[in-house]
Amino acid sequence: MLSGLMASKQDITYADFQIGVRPQFWLRNFLTFLPFFESTNPSFGVHVRRVGATRSYADDQQLTFVVTYPDETEDSFSFPVPTYLPVGQEMTYLIPSLLCPKPGRMTIKHPKASPPNSFFPLYSYTVHPEERIWVPIFALAFTSLGVVLQRYLIP
């Protein structure tokens, strides 16, 4: 039941790096069940940890991440491969605010080496319509109003 509502995340090991994507807002990391709404513009941190030093990289090599929006459009972000990072150390790149234009599923993923057009999903979440946020607010307001009326106005 909650699987469609909650965000899903997975870390991958790609080449010499362990890669994971997390929301930058601390409360979203702590309370993973918080929903995303159309009006939110979340930022994400791409956490890269060096786990090996077996490969050499060209200076212009990039780590690329693809964001798939609910309407199936895509956007990509590239960051330089942190070749200077010692084994065991971690750094974070920032994916800036992602506008959630429509309700549906958003996914941040990393391309696989092969086959072409295949990806590792790193973070996926559902964007809900803005009207959905008002239901619990009005429910709480009407419940509070009923408690106040029952306690003070109705003998």
C-alpha positions as CSV (number, residue, x, y, z in Angstrom):
1,M,0.0,0.0,0.0
2,L,2.7,2.5,1.0
3,S,5.2,1.4,-1.7
4,G,3.7,3.7,-4.3
5,L,3.7,6.6,-1.8
6,M,7.2,6.3,-0.4
7,A,10.4,7.2,-2.1
8,S,12.7,4.3,-3.0
9,K,16.5,4.5,-3.1
10,Q,19.4,2.3,-3.9
11,D,23.1,2.7,-3.9
12,I,25.2,1.2,-6.7
13,T,28.8,0.4,-7.1
14,Y,30.0,1.6,-10.5
15,A,33.7,1.2,-11.5
16,D,35.6,2.4,-8.5
17,F,32.8,4.3,-6.9
18,Q,29.8,3.7,-4.7
19,I,27.0,6.1,-5.7
20,G,23.8,7.0,-3.9
21,V,21.3,9.8,-4.3
22,R,19.5,11.4,-1.3
23,P,17.4,14.5,-0.8
24,Q,19.3,17.5,0.5
25,F,16.6,18.5,3.0
26,W,17.5,16.7,6.3
27,L,13.8,16.0,7.2
28,R,13.3,14.0,4.0
29,N,16.2,11.8,4.8
30,F,14.9,11.2,8.3
31,L,11.2,10.8,7.5
32,T,11.2,9.0,4.2
33,F,7.4,8.8,4.0
34,L,7.0,12.6,3.5
35,P,5.2,13.1,0.1
36,F,6.4,15.3,-2.7
37,F,3.8,17.7,-4.2
38,E,3.7,19.6,-7.5
39,S,4.9,22.8,-5.9
40,T,8.0,21.3,-4.3
41,N,11.4,21.8,-5.9
42,P,13.6,19.3,-4.1
43,S,17.4,19.3,-4.4
44,F,19.3,16.1,-4.3
45,G,22.8,15.2,-3.3
46,V,24.8,12.6,-5.3
47,H,27.1,10.9,-2.7
48,V,30.1,9.4,-4.3
49,R,32.5,7.2,-2.3
50,R,35.7,5.9,-3.7
51,V,35.9,2.1,-3.0
52,G,38.7,1.1,-5.3
53,A,41.6,2.4,-7.3
54,T,41.8,-0.2,-10.0
55,R,40.9,2.0,-13.0
56,S,42.4,5.1,-14.5
57,Y,40.2,7.9,-15.8
58,A,40.6,10.5,-18.5
59,D,40.6,14.1,-17.2
60,D,37.4,14.9,-19.1
61,Q,35.4,11.8,-18.0
62,Q,32.0,12.5,-16.4
63,L,29.5,10.8,-14.1
64,T,26.2,11.3,-15.8
65,F,22.8,11.2,-14.1
66,V,19.4,11.2,-15.9
67,V,16.2,12.6,-14.3
68,T,13.0,11.1,-15.8
69,Y,9.9,13.3,-15.2
70,P,6.3,12.0,-15.1
71,D,5.6,13.0,-18.7
72,E,8.6,10.8,-19.8
73,T,10.8,13.8,-20.6
74,E,14.4,13.6,-19.4
75,D,17.1,15.9,-18.1
76,S,20.7,15.0,-17.5
77,F,23.4,16.3,-15.1
78,S,27.1,15.5,-15.4
79,F,29.8,15.9,-12.9
80,P,33.6,15.3,-13.2
81,V,34.8,11.9,-12.0
82,P,36.6,12.6,-8.7
83,T,39.9,11.0,-9.6
84,Y,41.6,12.9,-6.8
85,L,39.4,11.2,-4.1
86,P,41.4,8.7,-2.0
87,V,39.9,5.3,-1.3
88,G,37.3,5.4,1.5
89,Q,36.6,9.1,1.1
90,E,33.3,10.5,0.1
91,M,32.1,13.7,-1.6
92,T,28.7,15.1,-2.6
93,Y,27.6,16.7,-5.9
94,L,24.4,18.8,-5.9
95,I,21.5,18.3,-8.4
96,P,19.8,21.6,-8.1
97,S,16.1,22.2,-7.5
98,L,14.0,19.8,-9.7
99,L,10.6,21.3,-10.5
100,C,7.9,18.8,-10.1
101,P,5.6,20.0,-12.9
102,K,3.0,17.1,-13.0
103,P,1.9,14.3,-10.8
104,G,3.5,11.0,-11.4
105,R,6.7,9.1,-10.9
106,M,10.1,10.8,-11.0
107,T,13.3,8.8,-11.2
108,I,17.0,9.8,-10.9
109,K,19.2,7.1,-12.6
110,H,22.7,6.4,-13.8
111,P,23.3,4.9,-17.2
112,K,24.7,1.4,-17.4
113,A,27.8,0.7,-19.6
114,S,25.8,-2.0,-21.6
115,P,23.3,-2.6,-23.0
116,P,22.7,0.9,-24.4
117,N,19.7,2.9,-23.0
118,S,19.6,0.9,-19.8
119,F,20.0,2.5,-16.4
120,F,20.5,1.9,-12.7
121,P,17.6,3.6,-10.8
122,L,19.1,5.5,-7.8
123,Y,16.2,7.4,-6.4
124,S,12.5,7.3,-7.3
125,Y,9.5,9.2,-5.9
126,T,5.9,10.0,-6.6
127,V,4.8,13.6,-7.1
128,H,1.2,14.1,-5.8
129,P,-1.3,16.7,-6.9
130,E,-1.3,19.8,-4.7
131,E,-5.0,19.3,-3.8
132,R,-4.0,16.2,-1.8
133,I,-2.2,18.3,0.8
134,W,-5.4,20.1,1.8
135,V,-7.3,16.9,2.8
136,P,-5.4,16.3,6.0
137,I,-5.2,20.0,6.8
138,F,-9.0,20.4,6.5
139,A,-9.6,17.2,8.4
140,L,-7.4,18.4,11.3
141,A,-9.1,21.8,11.2
142,F,-12.6,20.4,11.3
143,T,-11.7,17.9,14.0
144,S,-10.2,20.6,16.1
145,L,-13.3,22.8,15.5
146,G,-15.6,20.0,16.5
147,V,-13.6,19.4,19.7
148,V,-13.7,23.1,20.6
149,L,-17.5,23.3,19.9
150,Q,-18.2,20.2,21.9
151,R,-16.1,21.3,24.9
152,Y,-17.1,25.0,25.2
153,L,-20.3,25.6,23.4
154,I,-22.3,22.4,23.8
155,P,-23.2,21.8,27.5
